[in-house]
Amino acid sequence: MGKVIPLAARTPSLTFDHASDAYLTAHQAAGAWSNGTAVKYRQTLTALGKHLKTTPAATTLSALDTKAGSTHLAAAYATAFGGLAPATRLRHLSSLRAAITWWRTNEGRPRPYGIAIFLAQCPPSQVLSDLR
């Protein structure tokens, strides 16, 4: 496994909203998604961004590179999607995972530590077990 470089070292002023917009724009402009996929991904990231407005992630995406950032992201996810059907929560989780993967690989940016913790706390298998 490669060395994890904090996001702050690369993009200190990139906010969650800016990162989300860049991700969505890059895929829509390339025609990589159907219109329906773009709408759903935008819904997910917009809802999370709304719930992260009062956290440090509103100022810099690198704030998610901490344990506190993981807690904020988990709380935002639970608030935005916790009351939804398991299959819908899984779709939102998949949208978030795709964005995180793109943020990690775009221009060599690594996966923020806090986001990795959040994803470990909310594995798809857990959401899928709710479907049974």
C-alpha positions in Angstrom: 0.0 0.0 0.0 1.3 3.4 -0.9 2.0 6.3 1.5 -1.1 8.3 2.5 -0.5 12.0 1.9 -2.9 14.4 3.7 -5.2 16.1 1.3 -4.4 19.4 2.9 -0.9 19.3 1.4 -2.3 19.2 -2.1 -5.5 21.2 -2.1 -6.0 23.2 1.2 -9.0 25.3 0.0 -11.0 22.6 -1.8 -14.3 22.3 0.0 -16.7 19.4 0.0 -19.0 21.3 -2.3 -16.2 22.3 -4.7 -14.9 18.7 -4.8 -18.5 17.5 -5.4 -19.0 19.9 -8.3 -15.7 19.0 -9.9 -16.6 15.3 -9.7 -20.1 15.8 -11.2 -18.9 18.2 -13.9 -16.1 15.9 -15.0 -18.4 13.0 -15.5 -21.3 14.9 -17.1 -19.0 16.8 -19.5 -17.4 13.5 -20.6 -20.8 11.9 -21.2 -19.8 9.1 -18.9 -23.2 9.0 -17.1 -26.8 8.8 -18.2 -28.9 11.8 -17.1 -30.5 9.6 -14.4 -27.2 8.7 -12.9 -26.1 12.3 -12.8 -29.3 13.3 -11.0 -28.9 10.6 -8.4 -25.2 11.4 -7.7 -26.0 15.1 -7.5 -28.8 14.3 -5.0 -26.4 12.3 -2.8 -23.6 14.8 -2.7 -25.9 17.8 -2.4 -27.7 16.3 0.6 -24.3 15.4 2.3 -23.0 18.9 1.5 -26.0 20.5 3.1 -25.4 18.5 6.4 -21.7 19.3 6.3 -22.2 23.1 6.0 -21.5 23.6 9.8 -18.4 21.4 9.8 -14.8 22.2 8.8 -15.5 20.3 5.5 -17.4 23.4 4.5 -14.1 25.2 4.4 -11.7 22.5 3.3 -12.2 18.9 2.2 -9.0 18.0 4.1 -11.1 18.3 7.3 -12.4 14.9 6.4 -8.9 13.6 6.8 -9.4 13.4 10.5 -11.3 11.2 13.0 -13.5 14.2 13.7 -14.1 14.5 9.9 -15.2 10.9 9.9 -17.6 11.5 12.7 -19.1 14.5 10.8 -19.4 12.6 7.6 -21.1 9.6 9.4 -23.5 12.1 11.1 -24.3 13.8 7.8 -24.9 10.4 6.2 -27.1 9.2 9.0 -29.1 12.4 9.0 -29.5 12.6 5.3 -30.2 8.9 4.5 -30.7 7.0 7.8 -34.5 6.9 7.5 -34.5 5.6 4.0 -35.1 2.1 2.7 -31.9 -0.1 2.8 -31.6 -0.3 -0.9 -31.8 3.5 -1.2 -29.2 4.0 1.5 -27.0 1.5 -0.4 -27.4 3.6 -3.6 -26.3 6.8 -1.7 -23.4 4.9 -0.2 -22.3 3.7 -3.6 -22.6 7.3 -4.9 -20.4 8.5 -2.1 -17.8 5.7 -2.6 -17.6 6.6 -6.3 -16.9 10.2 -5.5 -14.3 9.4 -2.9 -12.6 7.0 -5.3 -12.5 9.8 -7.9 -11.2 12.4 -5.4 -8.5 9.9 -4.4 -7.3 9.2 -7.9 -7.9 12.5 -9.6 -4.5 14.2 -9.9 -3.0 11.8 -7.4 -5.0 12.9 -4.4 -5.1 10.2 -1.7 -8.2 8.9 0.1 -8.6 11.1 3.2 -8.1 9.1 6.5 -11.5 10.1 8.0 -13.4 9.1 4.9 -11.7 5.7 5.0 -12.8 5.3 8.6 -16.4 6.3 7.7 -16.5 3.7 4.9 -15.2 1.0 7.2 -18.1 1.9 9.6 -20.7 1.7 6.9 -19.9 -1.3 4.7 -22.3 -2.3 1.9 -22.7 -5.7 3.6 -24.2 -4.0 6.6 -26.7 -2.2 4.5 -27.5 -5.3 2.5 -28.1 -7.3 5.6 -31.0 -4.9 6.3 -32.6 -6.1 3.1 -32.9 -9.7 4.4 
